[in-house]
Amino acid sequence: NFCAAHKCTRKSTQYNLAFFRFPWAPARCQKWVENCRRADLEDKTPDQLNKHYRLLAKDFETSMICRTKAEAGESLEPGRWRLW
């Protein structure tokens, strides 16, 4: 599996990299798909995306990543990537 972000080719099998799964919530998941800029993901369901696609933590701005589960809530959104 590779990172789903546009132009990112990092593999999710690399043990030293952190990846996020797509969210289950349909509205948030759709926002992530839009921000990935990948038309091929638009027809996937949140379930499919959550099970089979990942986003590399390094592709998010540091300020978007929460350090605790309590902080996470609805805040993590890939609208602010480091776009390659």
N, C-alpha and C positions, 0 to 999 in steps of 0.2 A: 504494500500500500504506500502510496505517495501522498504528500500534502496536497489538499484539494485547492489551495490558493493558486490563482493565476500565476504562471511562470515559476512556481516553486517546485523543485524536484527532489526535495528531501524525502527519505523513506521513513515510514513509521516503525520499521523494524530496527532502526538504529537505537540502541539502548540508551544512549546519552542525550537523546532529544525528547522533549515533552510535547505531547500532542493533545488536542481537545477534540472530543466527539461533537458532531452537530447536535444542537438541542432538540429535544422531543417536541416542544411547543411549536405548533405550525407557523405562527407569525414570526417568532424568533428565527426558526429554521429558514424560512423564506428570506429574511433579511440577510442571513449568513450567505445563502446561495447568491443573492443579488450582489453582495459585496465581494464574493469570490470571482465574479466576472467570468463564470463558466456556464455557457448556455447548455452544455450537456448535462448539467445537474438540475436544471429547472423542472424536468419531468419526474424527478425522484421524490418519493414520499419521505416525510421526516424519519420514519422507521428505517427505510433503506439508507438514508444519509447517516443516521446515527450508528447503524451497524457496520457500514462499509467505508465511510469517508472520515478523514481526520484533517485537522488544521494544526500546523506547527505553531507552538507557543511563541517562537521567535518572530513569527509573522504578525503578531499583535503588538501594538505599542505597549510598553511596560505599564503605563498608567491604566490600561484596560484589564489587566490581569489581577484578580483578587487573590489574596493570600490565604483566606480562610473560607470554609464552606458558607458560613453565615454572611460573608461579604458578597458572595457570588450572586445570589438571587437572579435578577434580570440584567445585571450590569455588563456582563461580557458580551461584546458585540464586535464582530470583525469589520466594523465600518472604518476603523482606524488601523489599517495595516501599514506595515513597511512594504509598500508595493515595489516589486522588482522592476 
